Amino acid sequence: MSRSLVTTLIRRLLLVGGLLTLLNIVFVTAYYSSDPEGLRREKVSHQIDRLAEALRAGPDGSLTFEPSSRLIQTFTRYPEAYAFRILDGAGRVLGEANTMLVPAERWSVPNGPDAWWSDVEVNGRSVLVGSRRVLVAGEAVRVAFAAAGDPSNLLLFVYFDELFVHVIVSLLPFAICLMIVNAVTVRQSLRSLVHAADAARKAGPSHGIAALPTRGLPTEVLILVEAINDALRRLSDALEAERAFTAEAAHALRTPLAVLSARIEKLPQGGEVDAVRSDIAALRRLVNQLLSAAQADTLVVDPARQCDLSSVAEAVVGAMAPLAIREGRILAFEARPGTIVRGDADAIAHALRNLIENALRFSPENTEVLVQVSGPGQLAVLDRGPGIPEEQKPLVIKRFWRARPSDLGGTGLGLAIVQRIAEAHGTTLGISDREGGGTVFSLAFSPHRGG
């Protein structure tokens, strides 16, 4: 199953962005892990910031300490590990917990240095004490924090903060913008390739085999498209030569066949002469079908062209009625008048003649072949023939294909010509079973919208 190049490139860009993000996380983690002393100080500083954020200024400007339950839980759960003290500018205690963790003289005073850290030995344990002066509602406040060990894993907060700053805030938006820009750039760069693909899909008998557009293509893709254009030119030349040969050969054979037929008509009636007449008639039919096939291959229908489908069908049925009578079949016609469709009247008439001839050939004597014009642009020929097996329906529109070599003198070109004319009109030949026996051949033309 094919995958979109754009999707593949975008996925790879996402993978690269994800890997860069992981590498940055590893780098930040390794960098801070390599400096344990700095990491401890960052832990103290982080807790000081959390304590300062819990200070609130009242209506009179006085400060109160209003910690969250999560913040204070750390100190109540681990009294032997964490402690803090908050003093206002006058030395008044705004909040404290577990201050006995370190000697009273080691707690900071309001007029001490703006920030300091100190390791204190208490009962054989090392306690890190940090203090910083912060401004809250315009008032200088001294916040101190002490930690003996880290049973609550406060270092994780430090890691998370650093990762948030260095990855989420700085790298991730840049990576997302870069991936969006790359995705848009890739789509824009490949848009010309999409146009070339559309042109390739449209190439065919009804639109001609034109060279694919190369404007704006990347150099790597341009080489491939130019090679395809060379192949298309060779294919177009070969098809044109084949069509020209078929048409010229068929056209050249018509005159000698007409002369031969005229000479045979002068001979007396007899078994051998009648057999030759039948062979010449079959050969003439084959030549005419070859010429029709060559003309159908070069048929291009003007989208603005329109015709009355009912009138076209009525004229064809009227012209072929004598043939039906001679063959011992009944040719019936049902139509909705004024069915205007987009299409070439001569080409549609040619297709309908082939369908009627095919239906008359395979229908038993004294049975009816019905030509219907219905719906917005539906043309159908219904017969009472033997029907077509399901597995053979896709094959009957192929040139020179016949279920049996002795198929009632058929050339194997009639339905192929109808299919080609249908393709030139943007439709296809429908083949289905008729209720009660027989086959339904249908064509659906685009109705003309008057405006």
C-alpha positions, 0 to 999 in steps of 0.5 A, spaced: 500 500 500 502 506 497 504 512 503 503 519 502 510 522 501 508 528 505 505 524 510 512 520 510 516 527 511 512 530 516 512 523 520 520 523 520 520 531 522 516 529 528 520 523 530 526 528 529 523 533 533 521 528 538 528 525 539 531 533 539 526 534 545 529 527 549 536 529 547 535 536 550 531 533 557 537 528 557 542 534 557 539 538 562 538 532 567 545 531 566 548 538 566 544 539 573 546 532 576 553 534 574 553 539 580 550 536 586 552 542 590 548 547 585 542 542 585 542 543 592 542 550 592 537 550 587 532 546 591 533 551 597 531 557 592 525 553 589 522 552 596 523 559 598 520 561 592 514 557 594 514 560 601 514 567 598 508 565 593 504 563 599 504 570 602 498 575 602 497 582 603 491 584 607 487 591 605 491 595 610 497 592 607 499 587 612 502 581 610 499 574 612 502 567 610 497 563 607 500 556 605 496 551 601 495 544 604 500 541 599 506 546 601 505 545 609 504 538 608 511 537 606 513 540 613 508 536 617 510 530 614 517 530 615 519 535 621 526 532 622 528 534 614 525 540 613 524 547 616 522 554 614 522 561 617 519 568 614 520 574 617 517 581 615 522 587 615 521 589 623 523 582 624 516 579 626 515 572 624 510 571 619 510 563 619 515 558 621 515 550 622 520 545 625 525 551 627 528 547 632 532 543 626 537 548 626 540 552 632 536 559 633 542 563 632 543 560 625 536 562 622 537 569 618 535 576 621 532 581 617 538 585 616 542 580 614 545 579 606 540 579 601 541 571 600 546 566 603 547 559 604 550 555 609 551 548 611 550 546 619 552 540 622 547 538 627 547 532 631 552 529 626 547 531 620 549 536 615 543 541 614 543 546 608 540 553 610 538 558 605 536 565 606 533 570 601 530 577 601 524 578 597 519 583 595 512 582 597 507 587 596 512 592 596 515 590 603 522 586 604 521 580 607 526 575 609 524 567 607 529 562 610 529 554 608 533 549 611 533 541 609 536 535 612 536 530 606 530 530 601 525 524 603 520 528 600 524 528 593 524 536 592 529 535 587 524 533 582 521 540 583 527 543 581 528 538 575 521 539 573 522 547 573 528 546 569 525 542 564 519 546 563 524 552 562 529 549 557 524 544 554 517 546 554 518 554 554 524 555 550 524 548 545 517 546 544 514 552 541 520 552 536 520 545 535 512 545 533 513 552 529 519 548 525 515 542 524 509 546 522 513 550 517 516 544 514 510 541 513 507 547 509 513 547 505 513 540 503 506 541 501 507 547 497 514 544 494 510 538 492 504 541 489 507 542 482 508 534 483 500 533 484 498 538 478 503 533 474 499 527 477 493 530 475 495 531 468 497 524 468 491 521 470 487 525 465 492 523 459 488 518 455 484 518 448 479 523 450 484 528 452 490 526 448 497 524 451 500 531 453 507 532 456 506 533 464 507 540 467 514 541 469 514 548 472 516 548 479 518 541 480 524 540 485 530 538 481 530 531 483 523 530 481 524 534 475 528 528 472 523 523 473 518 527 470 522 529 464 523 521 463 516 520 463 514 525 458 520 522 453 516 516 454 509 519 453 512 522 447 514 515 444 507 512 446 503 518 443 507 517 436 506 509 436 499 510 438 498 515 432 502 511 427 497 505 429 491 509 428 493 512 422 495 505 419 489 502 421 485 508 418 489 508 412 488 501 411 481 500 412 480 506 408 484 503 402 480 497 402 474 500 402 474 501 394 477 494 392 472 491 396 466 495 393 469 494 386 469 486 388 462 486 391 460 490 384 463 484 380 460 479 384 453 482 383 454 481 376 455 473 377 449 468 377 446 466 383 449 460 386 451 456 392 459 458 391 457 465 389 452 467 395 458 464 400 463 469 397 457 475 397 457 473 405 464 473 406 465 480 402 459 483 406 463 480 413 469 483 410 466 490 408 463 490 415 470 489 418 473 494 414 468 499 416 468 497 424 476 498 423 475 505 420 470 507 426 475 504 431 480 509 428 475 515 428 473 513 435 480 513 438 481 520 436 474 523 438 474 529 443 468 531 445 467 539 446 464 540 453 459 545 450 456 541 445 449 538 446 444 534 442 437 532 443 438 525 445 431 523 444 431 525 437 438 522 435 435 515 438 429 516 434 433 517 427 437 511 428 431 507 430 428 509 424 434 508 419 435 501 422 428 499 422 428 495 415 434 491 418 430 489 424 424 487 419 429 483 414 432 480 420 425 478 423 426 482 429 422 487 432 425 494 433 421 498 439 422 505 441 420 509 448 423 516 449 422 522 453 422 528 448 426 533 449 432 530 453 438 535 452 444 532 453 452 534 453 455 530 447 456 529 440 450 527 436 454 523 430 458 519 435 452 518 440 448 515 433 454 511 431 454 508 438 447 506 438 447 503 431 453 498 434 448 497 440 442 495 436 446 491 431 449 487 436 442 486 439 439 484 433 444 479 431 444 476 438 436 476 439 432 470 437 427 471 431 420 474 432 423 477 439 423 485 441 429 489 441 427 495 445 431 502 445 429 507 451 431 514 452 429 516 460 431 520 466 436 526 465 440 522 460 439 515 460 440 511 453 439 503 453 438 498 449 434 491 451 434 485 448 432 478 449 438 474 447 442 469 451 445 474 456 452 475 458 455 471 463 458 475 469 465 473 468 465 475 461 462 482 462 468 486 463 471 482 456 466 484 451 468 491 451 475 489 449 477 489 441 476 483 437 474 479 443 469 474 442 466 468 446 466 464 440 470 464 434 463 463 430 459 469 434 454 470 428 459 474 424 461 479 429 468 483 428 469 484 436 469 491 435 462 494 436 462 494 443 469 496 444 467 502 439 461 504 444 466 504 450 471 508 447 465 513 445 462 513 452 469 514 455 470 521 450 463 523 453 465 522 460 461 515 462 462 508 460 458 502 457 453 499 462 452 492 462 446 488 466 442 482 465 435 484 463 429 481 467 426 475 464 432 474 460 437 478 455 441 483 456 441 491 458 446 496 455 446 503 457 449 509 457 448 515 462 450 522 459 450 528 462 444 532 462 445 539 459 443 545 464 440 551 461 443 557 463 
